[in-house]
Amino acid sequence: MATTNPLQFIQQVRAEVSKIVWPTRREVLLTTVMVFIMAALTAVFFALVDLLIRSGLQGLLNIFG
């Protein structure tokens, strides 16, 4: 691995940082809202699956218990 001069390293870091494209405020807001919506949908899905499994197990225990 080649060693570089600290000054060259800082220049390279600045060059790479200048290539970063930051999201706009609207993009951040939209992606944040989408994350909350997907988290809510996932929570509802797993709550329904849990309810279905629980009711199925209770039904089986009532039949055989």
Residue pairs with C-beta under 8 A, 6 or more apart in sequence:
4 12
23 31
